Amino acid sequence: MGSSSVEESKAHNLTVPVHRLPHELLSRIFQRTLQRNGDRDVKGSFRLTAVCSHWRDVAQTSPAFWTTIRLDDDVRMLEHFLRCSRNAPISVYANGSRDASWAPKARLLLPHTGRIAVLDLRLWPAVRTEAAWYHVSTLLSLSMPALRSLRVDANDVGVFALPPIDLGLFPQLQSLTLHETEPAWDPPVLPHLTFVQMYGLLWQQQPKLDDLLRLLSSIPHLQTLFFVNCGMKIARNHGGNASDELMRTVVPLRDMRSLKLKEDSRRPLVVIRKYISIPTTATVDVDADHAFMPYPLTWSRDVRDPGAIMVMGWMRRLQLAFLERGLTDEDVLGADKLLTIVEDYKDMTAERLAFSNIMMVVRRIFSLPAHKVHRSGEFKFRKRAYVLYLKWQAIAGSGR
């Protein structure tokens, strides 16, 4: 195209009504065009900048146009978005849909942590090495004074579980969702936090009752609490000793609207309700029906039965083999032998089941997808776990 044709095109563009729109209005139209279902059409951003030089200038000088950062995008695209967003608050997402090895790119965010407003990380399959774990852990250990929403899903990362997250680093936090990731249980007061979800904490991550109460006492305006499959320690140790109970105080949660306390092992978490005060108008979903409790509430947490300790050891080995490390060809024979020993055990009691949590572990094993259990078709691991669960369910229900 000759220079005269270019000049004619520019002259024509000046007569088009959209070209005469104020800069701010055109920028707002661009942003609304690209936002779909709360997401940002990244390719659309570059298509708009290619229409003409005027549109490109409007986009390049509009920081809000570049504020959605996807760590699984190309490095050059990430750098472009970070540069063009200037000092505007940014929303950061990573789920591995485009790049399963996005973790090292988290280092690009380190100079920008002061303006991260939303952080949503799905760690698997990106966090599979110590180096990847280091990059993500470093990011989450830094202060983010503008952070409003944090979601960390560490499901399936196994040995690369993250260290406890210090919520005190995020003073403006409003929404928190953690899956197989624990917070530090004694944060400073978080006056803006209103929404908390925790799912599937591993045994070593789970809080005791006093830990959870300390966390709740630091969230005075909490409105929604979902605490699901995180409370086995609380359920088993809920009684504590007499001095513990005398020292505990009720935590007032005056703004609570929705409370959900669930545990797959059917252990009661109703004890938490004893120590929190919520409005009568709040929606409450708590496993509290004594008719379905698999063991008496009066059982002691200090079980000295050698058989219970042995069953606890089996539980831990099954958990490591099937749920944390995952089976390999070298492990399957040992796992088969261990499961055979457990199947042949004739002295299982309701108290040993309650003490060890082994029912919960076998339930999670038979609930795994077939492709997650190596050589399950050959050794029938999932089917055998299901048969064990049904047998133990009958023992737990009878209280024998």
Secondary structure, 3 states (H helix, E strand, C coil): CCHHHHHHHHHHHHHCHHHHCCHHHHHHHHHHHHEECCEECHHHHHHHHCCCHHHHHHHHCCHHHHCEEECCCCHHHHHHHHHHCCCCCEEEEECCCCCCCCHHHHHHHHHHHHHEEEEEEECCCCCCCHHHHHHHHHHHCCCCCCCCEEEEECCCCHHHCCCCECHHHCCCCCEEEEECCCECCCCCCCCCCCEEEEECCCHHHCCCHHHHHHHHHCCCCCCEEEEECCCHHHHHHCCCCHHHHHHCCCEECCCCCEEEEECCCCCCCCHHHHCEECCCCCEEEECCCHHHCCCCCCCCCCCCCHHHHHHHHHHHHHHHHHHHCCCCCCCHHHHHHHHHHHHHCCCCCHHHHHHHCHHHHHHHHHHCCHHHCCCHHHHCHHHHHHHHHHHHHHHHHHCC
